[in-house]
Amino acid sequence: MATGETLFDQTLVLKGARILIVEDEYYIADDLRREFRAAGADVVGPVSTLETAHRALDESEFDCALLDLNLHGESAISIADRLVERRTPFAIATGYGSGAVPDRFKAVPRIEKPFDPTALLQLVSELKCGQSNPRS
């Protein structure tokens, strides 16, 4: 928690946001789920495979997403492309450097693993989840 920030401030930062978590590492996904819920968000997922991520895009309502680009060794670029098509704000979560992110996604916010919880909440709050996104 940042200096001068109260737990109450952090709890409200994502209030009302619906966030899709696409992450294949169970413990990381569970930590993300808990952090986002504690910050007031409704969580969709986590989903851990390309198949379940595509299904979530087809069947679930969410305002923004946090996307791991490598799901069990498979590229999740197709998920990123679909999020762009939907005009859904998202951030990329990666354990790799920026070289693993295709040029067309260089402007997408990115956070590297392991995550600092405060930095993660700040990044996702900057996506403006739940604030008049075209597809919510």
Secondary structure as UniProt FT lines:
FT   TURN            3..4
FT   HELIX           7..12
FT   TURN            13..16
FT   STRAND          18..22
FT   HELIX           26..38
FT   TURN            39..40
FT   STRAND          42..47
FT   HELIX           50..59
FT   STRAND          64..68
FT   STRAND          70..71
FT   TURN            72..73
FT   STRAND          74..75
FT   HELIX           77..86
FT   STRAND          90..94
FT   HELIX           98..100
FT   HELIX           103..105
FT   TURN            106..107
FT   STRAND          110..112
FT   HELIX           117..125
FT   TURN            126..130
//
